[in-house]
Amino acid sequence: MSQWSAAHNIKTVVTLVSDYGPGHDSEAALKADFEGRGGKVMETLRAPVTNPEFAAYLQRAKDLKPDALFLCVPSGQGANLMKQVIERGLAADGIKIIGTGDVTDDDQIDSMGDALIGMVTSHHYSAAHASPENKAYVAAFQKANNNMRPNFMSVGGYDGMAAIYKALDATKGDTDATKLMEAMKGLAWTSPRGPISIDPETRDIVQNVYIREVQKIDGQLWNMELATVAHMKDPTHGTGK
């Protein structure tokens, strides 16, 4: 998200994240990279995870008049946060709203309102991902769940089960834990999210990260992919985190 911002004439940013590990990591990563590219993070704001009230933080961000406001909250809090962002008119004041994909979660975004149109996020999955595998996955998921859209957590569970099946196939059904872990190292396949693999060194997932923009397509809001950062590995590996 920092790279996209720096490349799209955003010079100043305020960050607003939830006060927990992933929020801290997002804040630190954006600040380090963005300022390394010559931008300025004017202020870093942290909201409590439990019973968050964003009004004071959003007003502070609005008063600072940054080029963009970066948001990162747990999935499920995005609707409440964006309602308050809209109420305070940050986008109307010319402040670009950017963030992580948790904020515009696929199963909630269509109920958040047209004021989200134009918001840009980075994430590893969008229900709008244009691939045969994802189209089939979304259709099957909606059929099984009263037309509900799948989100990144559902595809994570789906891929986790796929990894288990593929590892069991490689061990010919042997469930020995060591053999299964060895079988998982280096596995690669095409997921609904795109091409993924298991890094044999870290045993973490290698996946695409997409820059997405909220757009209205056929009367519904979707996270439409603008760009792809291919084969991203765990950025914290080797840093001691």
C-alpha positions in Angstrom: 0.0 0.0 0.0 2.9 2.3 0.7 4.4 1.6 -2.7 1.2 2.3 -4.5 0.7 5.5 -2.5 4.2 6.9 -3.2 3.6 6.1 -6.9 0.3 8.0 -7.0 1.3 11.4 -5.7 0.5 10.8 -2.1 3.1 12.7 0.0 1.6 12.8 3.5 -0.3 10.1 5.4 -1.9 9.7 8.8 -2.3 6.1 10.0 -5.2 4.8 12.1 -4.9 1.2 13.2 -6.3 -1.0 15.9 -4.0 -1.3 19.0 -2.9 -4.9 18.5 -0.2 -6.9 16.8 -1.4 -6.8 13.2 -2.2 -3.1 13.5 1.2 -2.3 14.9 2.9 -4.3 12.1 0.9 -2.5 9.4 1.6 0.9 10.9 5.4 0.2 11.2 5.7 -1.3 7.7 3.9 1.6 6.0 5.8 4.2 8.0 9.2 2.7 7.3 8.6 2.1 3.6 6.7 5.4 2.9 9.2 7.6 4.6 12.0 5.7 2.9 10.4 6.8 -0.4 10.4 10.5 0.7 6.8 10.6 2.1 5.8 11.8 5.5 3.7 10.0 8.1 2.2 13.0 9.9 0.8 11.0 12.9 0.2 7.4 14.0 -3.1 6.9 15.8 -4.2 3.7 17.6 -7.8 2.8 18.5 -8.7 0.1 21.2 -9.6 -3.3 19.8 -12.5 -3.7 22.2 -15.5 -1.4 21.8 -13.6 1.0 19.5 -14.9 4.5 19.0 -13.2 6.1 16.1 -14.6 9.7 16.1 -11.8 11.5 18.0 -9.1 9.8 15.9 -10.9 10.6 12.6 -11.4 14.2 13.6 -7.7 14.4 14.4 -6.8 13.0 11.0 -9.2 15.4 9.3 -7.6 18.4 11.1 -4.1 17.3 10.0 -5.2 17.4 6.3 -3.0 14.6 5.0 -3.1 13.4 1.4 -4.3 10.0 2.6 -5.6 8.2 5.7 -4.4 4.6 6.1 -6.7 2.3 8.0 -6.1 -1.2 9.5 -8.8 -2.8 11.8 -9.8 -6.4 12.3 -12.3 -7.9 9.9 -15.8 -7.1 11.2 -15.0 -3.6 12.4 -14.7 -2.2 8.9 -18.4 -1.3 8.6 -18.5 0.7 11.8 -15.2 2.5 11.0 -16.2 3.4 7.4 -19.6 4.6 8.6 -17.7 7.1 10.8 -15.2 8.0 8.0 -18.2 8.8 5.8 -20.0 10.8 8.5 -16.9 13.0 9.0 -16.5 13.7 5.3 -12.8 12.9 5.0 -13.0 11.8 1.4 -15.1 14.9 0.6 -12.3 17.0 2.0 -9.9 15.5 -0.5 -8.3 12.9 1.8 -7.7 9.6 0.0 -8.8 6.6 2.1 -6.5 3.6 1.8 -5.9 0.6 4.0 -5.6 -3.2 4.3 -8.2 -5.4 2.9 -9.7 -6.3 6.3 -11.5 -3.0 6.2 -13.4 -3.7 3.0 -14.2 -7.3 3.8 -15.9 -9.0 0.9 -18.9 -10.2 2.9 -19.7 -6.7 4.2 -18.6 -4.2 1.6 -21.8 -4.1 -0.4 -23.7 -2.9 2.6 -21.3 -0.1 3.4 -22.6 2.4 0.9 -21.4 4.2 -2.3 -19.2 6.6 -0.3 -16.6 3.8 -0.3 -16.2 4.0 -4.1 -12.6 4.8 -4.9 -11.1 3.5 -1.7 -7.9 1.5 -2.4 -6.7 -1.4 -0.3 -4.1 -4.1 -0.5 -5.0 -7.8 0.2 -4.4 -11.3 -0.9 -8.0 -12.1 -1.9 -11.0 -10.5 -3.5 -14.3 -12.3 -4.3 -14.0 -10.4 -7.6 -10.7 -12.1 -8.6 -11.2 -13.0 -12.2 -10.1 -16.6 -12.6 -12.0 -19.7 -13.4 -11.1 -21.2 -10.0 -12.4 -18.2 -8.1 -15.6 -17.9 -10.1 -16.4 -21.6 -9.4 -15.5 -21.1 -5.7 -17.7 -18.0 -5.3 -20.6 -19.6 -7.1 -20.4 -22.8 -4.9 -19.9 -20.8 -1.7 -22.9 -18.5 -2.4 -25.1 -21.5 -3.3 -24.2 -23.1 0.1 -24.6 -19.9 2.1 -27.7 -18.1 1.0 -25.9 -16.0 -1.6 -23.3 -14.7 1.0 -20.0 -13.8 -0.6 -16.8 -15.6 0.5 -14.1 -13.6 2.2 -10.4 -14.0 2.8 -11.0 -16.2 5.9 -13.2 -18.6 4.0 -10.6 -19.0 1.3 -7.9 -19.5 3.9 -9.9 -22.4 5.4 -10.5 -23.8 1.9 -6.8 -23.6 1.1 -5.8 -25.1 4.4 -8.0 -28.1 3.7 -6.5 -28.4 0.2 -3.0 -28.5 1.7 -4.0 -31.3 4.0 -5.5 -33.3 1.1 -2.5 -32.7 -1.1 -0.1 -33.7 1.7 -2.0 -36.9 2.4 -2.0 -37.7 -1.2 1.8 -37.3 -1.3 2.2 -39.6 1.8 -0.3 -42.1 0.4 -2.5 -41.6 3.4 0.2 -41.8 6.1 -0.8 -39.3 8.9 2.6 -39.2 10.6 3.1 -35.6 11.6 6.7 -35.3 10.4 5.9 -36.9 7.1 2.9 -34.6 6.5 5.0 -31.5 7.3 7.7 -32.6 4.9 5.1 -33.3 2.2 3.7 -29.8 2.6 7.0 -28.1 2.0 7.1 -26.8 -1.5 3.5 -27.6 -2.3 2.1 -25.4 -5.1 -1.3 -25.1 -6.7 -3.8 -22.6 -8.0 -6.2 -21.4 -5.3 -9.3 -19.2 -5.8 -7.0 -16.4 -4.6 -4.4 -17.1 -7.3 -1.2 -19.2 -7.4 0.1 -20.2 -4.0 2.8 -22.3 -2.6 4.3 -23.3 0.7 7.8 -21.9 1.3 10.0 -24.9 2.1 12.2 -22.8 4.3 9.7 -20.9 6.4 6.6 -23.2 5.8 4.6 -20.0 5.3 2.4 -19.3 2.3 3.7 -17.6 -0.8 0.9 -15.7 -2.5 -0.1 -12.7 -4.6 -1.0 -9.5 -3.0 -3.5 -7.3 -5.0 -4.0 -3.6 -5.0 -7.8 -3.2 -5.2 -10.2 -0.3 -5.6 -13.8 -0.3 -4.5 -16.0 0.0 -7.6 -19.7 -0.4 -8.3 -20.3 -3.1 -10.9 -23.9 -4.0 -11.9 -25.3 -2.2 -8.9 -22.9 -3.9 -6.3 -19.7 -2.9 -4.6 -16.6 -5.0 -5.2 -12.9 -4.9 -4.5 -11.7 -4.7 -8.1 -8.0 -5.6 -8.6 -5.9 -2.8 -10.1 -2.4 -4.4 -9.8 -0.7 -7.6 -8.6 2.4 -8.0 -6.5 3.3 -11.6 -7.4 4.6 -14.3 -5.2 5.0 -12.4 -1.9 6.8 -14.2 0.9 6.5 -13.5 4.6 8.1 -10.0 4.9 9.1 -10.5 8.5 11.1 -13.7 7.9 14.7 -13.1 9.0 13.9 -9.9 10.9 13.5 -11.5 14.3 9.8 -10.8 14.4 
